[in-house]
Amino acid sequence: MTVETAPQEAPQEARLGPRPMALHLASAATSWMSSLAALPFAKNGSLPWKEALQPEAAALASALEKQSPEALSAALGAEIRERMAGFITGIEDYQQHPYRRKYSTAFKAPTTLWQEGSSRLLDYGVADETAPTVLFVPSLINRGYILDLSRERSLMRYLAAAGVRPLLLEWGGPEGEERQFGLEDYVTGLLNNAIDAALAASGRPITLAGYCMGGLLVMPPALARPADISSLILMATPWDFHTGRQSEIIAVCKPSFEMTLASLGVLPVDAIQALFAALDPLLAARKFSHFAGLKTHSAAARNFVALEDWLNDGVDLSAGAARECLFGWYGDNLPARGRWQIGGQAIHPQRLPQPVLNIVPARDRIVPPEAAEPLSALIPSAETWRPALGHIGMIASPRAKRTLWRQLADWIKAQNIET
């Protein structure tokens, strides 16, 4: 006798984040455990406090001096254990959370307009065929779907509803010959071909929008193809790479990066994630400890998981592109020095002929405002917006819709009015 059984759903892929896991756990443990070693120095007032904190340090030393060493050590040890437990609980809750980003009738997959190698051009469409077309170019190291994170938080779908035809270039990870690509290959090859596909679909010049690293990548075609690019949007785009801590961190790590690139041919995603983690070593501990207190099926928990899934879904960077970004941009600061070249031509933003919008998030810690502001000084005609948002918040936070997206849709349409 044959017994029919219901088809079983494929098991969900296990989450790996927060990546790199060992680094985040070690950073938290090292930081919190160091409190035990610092306790005697806090008691005798010999810790090198900043001058502004001296009064508080003196009060702390006085309060600690009144306590027994055994009681202090026990209390501090208990606090460390509680914090570590909260961090680990948050990680476990995240890894087991039921949310998965899936397309559905209410969250339809965009149409693939063009594909070459790992790269795809996604079309979010619009009912009005006369709507202006804008091609969004994200960073090479993160998936582009941060701009289409969920039904509630999608810049692409918002713009489509506002009368703009958004296209999104999803780079994918380097495969096959792409592992040998440098930035010039991406720009003069894949990006130019994607622009050709966008122009064919639009039938008229388009707006180019670059997010983070993508902002640098859109400048060469905007300079080389002025008749095809009607306007340019730079979103949290770095130009002066010696304004933040990243250049110092990369300089220290350069020998190990060189070894990794020589042996693997790519810069692995975990190495890239480690660079971001170095900017704030306890960020993961704070985030996941907070997440542990959220209700599993709450909107806050779902939004947290959606964003973390994207953060942990980065891609490797080809060795050539990695060397140019890490050592050419951050190491030698070639863009700000006017020496970054594509196709043998130095990239000078001041020569951009199109209307340019430079969006500099005021709360950006990944691309500090002082790294992006020089573009406004170089481009006299540039319009500069400074929303009170962060690097990712400008794309995925609930405040972005009312404080940035509406104005962005209006700006795009204003630059593409046919006369």
N, C-alpha and C positions, 0 to 999 in steps of 0.2 A: 504494500500500500504506500502510495506517495503522499507525503504530507507537505502542503504548501506553506511557506513561511513568508512573512512580510519582508520586503527588501530592506537590508540594513544600510543606513547612511555610512558613508566613508568616515573613518575617525578623523576628528579635527586635528590639524597639525599642532604639535606642542609649541607653545611660545618659548622663545629663547631669552627674552628680555628680562630685566634691563641689561643691555649689552654694553661693554663686556661685563658679565656678571661678577667674575672674580675681582675685577678692579673696583667695582662699586662696593662689594662687601668688604674688601680690604681697606678701602678709603674710610668707610664708616668705622670699622673696628679700630683701625690705627688712630683715628682722630679721637674717638671716645676713650680708648684705653690710655691715650697720652694724658688724659685728665688725672689719672692716678699718679703718674710720674710727676706731674706739675703741682700736685697738692701741697707738698712741703714748701715749695717756693712761693705758692700763693699765700701760705700761712705766714711766712717770714717777710713778705713784701719784696722779694728780690726778683720777681718776674718783670721783664722789660715792657711795662705797659706804655701805651701812647700817652703823651702829656695830657690830653683832654680827658683821659680815663683815670688819671692819678687819684682824684678824690674818691671815686668808686672803688678803686683798688685798695686804698687805705682802709676804707670801711669794710671791705670784704676780708682783708687780712685781720682786722680787729675781731670781726665776727667769728672767723675760723679759729682764731687763737683761743677762744673760749670753749671750744669743743674738744672732746678727747680724740686723739688720732685714730683709735680703733673705731669709734662711732662714725667719724667722717669717712674713713675708708669703706666701712660697711655700707653706708648710705650711698656713696658714690658708686660702689660696685653694683648695688641694686639698681641704680638709675641707668647705668650702662647696659645691664642685662635687659631692663625694660625697653630701652630704646632699640637695642638690637632685635629683640623679639618683635617689636612693632614693625620694624623694617622688614624682617623676614616674613611676617604675616602678610604685609602688604604685597610683597612679591608673590607669595603663594596665591593670594586672592586674585591678583592680576593674571597669573598664569592659568588659573582655573575658571576665569570669568567666561560666561557663555557667549558674550558678544563676539561676532565676526562680521567684518565688512563684506556684505553680499549685495549684489544687484537684485532688484525685484521689480514688480510692476510699479511700485511707488518710487523706486530709485533705479531707473533704467540705465543700462550700460550705454555709454556714448558710442557713436559710430566711428570705426577706424577709417580715416580718410586716406591714409598713406602709411606704408610700412617699409622699412629698409633695415635689414639686420635686426638688432635688438630694439630699434627705435620705432615708435608709432606716433602718428598724429591723430589725436582724438577730437572729434567734432561734436560739440554739445548743441549745435543747431539753434535755430530761431525761426519763428513762423514768418517773419517779415524778410523777404529776400533782399530788400534794400538795406538791411541792417549792416552797420560797419563790422568788419572782421578784425579780431585781435588775436594774435598768436602768442601764447604764454610759453616762455622758455624757463624751466626751473634749473636748479643746480644739477650737476652730473652725479652727485653722491647721494642724493635722496630721491625717492620715488616722487613723481609729479602729482600723485593723487592727494597730496596735502591740500591742493587747490580744489579738490572734490572729495573731501574727507567723508562726509555723510550727507544724508538728505537735508539735515538741518544746518550743516556747516559746509557749504559748497559755494565758493566764489564763482566757479564756472556756471552753475545753475542759476545763481542770482543774476549774473550778467545776462544770461540768455533770457530770463524773465523780464529783464529791464530793457530789452531791445538791442542787445549786442550779440554778435555771433562769436562765442569764444572757442578757440582751438587750443589744445594743450599738447605740447611735445613731451611725450613720455620716453625718456632716453633708454631705460632698461639698463641691465648690467653689461659690461663689455664681454662679448663672446667672439670666438673665432679670430678673424683678423682685427677686430676692434680692440683686442688686447694690446695691439701694437700702436694704437692711435695716440696722437698728441692732440693738443687743443686745436691746432690748425685743421686736423682731419675732421674733428667734430664740427668746426665752424664752416669751413669751405666745402665740406662734403655733406654730412647729414643735415645740418641746420639749413644750408642753402637749398637742399632738395626739399626739405619740409616747407620752406618759404615758397618754393615753386608750386608745391601742391596747394598751399593756402591761397596763393594768387589765382590759380586755376579755378579753385572753388568759389572764390570771391568775385572774380571778374574785375577787380579794381584794387588800388593800393591798400595795404593793410597796416594796422598798428602792431608794433612789436613790443612785448612786455617781458622783461627779464627779472626773475626773482633771485636774489642773492647772487651766487656765482653766475647765474643765467644772465644777470644784468651786464656783465662784462662780455659774455658770449654774443649778445645781440648788437653790440656796438660795431664790430667789423662789418656785418652785412648792412647795417643802417648807413654806414659811411660809403660802402661800395655800391649800394643799390638805392640811391635816394629817390628815384622815380617809383620804386616799388613799396617803399616804407613811408607811410603818410605821417606817422608820429611814433614817438618812442617813450616807453614807461620803464623807469628804473626803480625797482622795489628792494629796499635794503641792500643796495649794491655797494660793495667795498671798492675803494679806489686807493686810498692811502693805507697800506697794509702794516705800517709801523706805528699805528696809534694804539693798538691794544696789546694784550699779553700773548696773543697767539704766536707772533713772530718770535718771541723769546722762548716759548715752549718748543716750537718747531726747531729752533737752532740747537737746543739741547738734545732733541731726539733725532737730529739729522743722521748721525752714523747708523743708528738702528733702522731708520727708515730706508737708508741706502741698501743695507743688507737685505731687508725684506723685499724691496723692489727687485733687486738683482736675483734673488732666489725664487720668488713667486711670479714675477712679471706683472703684479698688480699690488695696489695698496688695499689690504683687506678691510672690509667694513668695520671690523672690531677695532682696528688701528685708528680708523677715522673717528669712531665713537669715543675712543680713549682720548683723543685730542679735545673733543667737546667737553668730556668729563673733567679734564684738567682745568677748565675755566672755573668750575665750581664743584669741587670733589664731593661735597655733601648734598648736592642737589637731589640725586636719586634717593638718598635716605630720607630727605624731607618729603619728597613727593609720595613715596610709597608708604611711609608712615602715616601720612594724611589719608591716603587711599584706603588704608586698613580700617578707617573709621566710617567709611561710606557704606550705605546700603547697596547690596549687590545689584538690584534692579533699578536703582535711581538713575536719573538722567545724568547726574554728575559723575557717577561711576562709569556709565556707558561712554560718555565723552572722554573721560580720562583714558579708558582702554583704547578707544579709537585712535587717539593721538599717540599713545605709547606704542601701539602696533605699528603706526607709520614710522615713528622714530627708530624702532628696532628693525625696520624693513629696508635699511639702506643697501647700497650696492657697492661693489669693489670699484676702485678707480684705476684705470690703466696706468702702467708705470710711466709712460711718457707724459700723460696729463698730470699725474701726481707730482712728478719732478717740476713741471712748469708751475703748478699751483703752489706747492710747498716751498720750493727753493727759488723760483723766479718771482712769484708774487710776494709771498710772506718773507722769504729770505732776502731777496735783492730789491724788493719794492719796485719792480719794473714799471707797472702802470703809472704810479705817481711820478716816476722819474722820466716819463715819456719814452720809455724804451721797450715797452711790450709790443711785439709785432705779430701780425697774422698775415701770411702770404707776402712776406717781405716788406709790409707797410706798418709803420708805427701807428698805434691807435691813439688818436688825439680827440678826446670828446669835444673840445672847443670847435672842431670842424663839422660837427653834426648839423646838417641843414634843417632837420625836422623840428617841430615843436617837441620839447622834452619835458616830461614830468618826473621829478626826482622825489621819491617818497622815502623819507628818512624817519623810521620809527624812533620816537624819543626814548623808549625804554628797551632798546635793542642791546643785548649783551653779547650776541654772536657777531654782529657787525656794529660796533659802537658808532653812534652818530658822527663822531669826529672822523671816522673812516669813510663815510659816505658824503659828508658835507662838501668836501673838496670838489665834487662833481658840479655842484651848484655854482661854485666860484669859477670853475673852468668854462661853464656853459652860460654865458650871459643871459640868453633867452630862456633858460630853464625855469620852470615853475616848481617851487619846492614846497612839499607838504611835510609837516612834522607831527603826525598823529601820536597821541599818548598811548601807544601800543608797543608790544614787543615784536621780536623778529618773526616768531610763529604766530603770535597773537593777531598780527595784522591780517593773517590769512585764515585763522581757524578759531578765533575767540568770538563769543557772542556779541561783544561790543563792536567788533569790526564792521558788522553789517550796517549799523546806524552811524558810525563815525567815519567810515572810509569807503565802503563798497558803493553806496549810493552816489557819492561825489565822483568816484572813479568811473562809474557808468556814464555819468553826465559828461565828464571830461572826454572820454573816448568818443562819444557821439558828437561833441562839439568840434573835435578835430577832424571829423570825417563828413562834415556837411558839404554836400556838392553844391558848387556855385555855377 
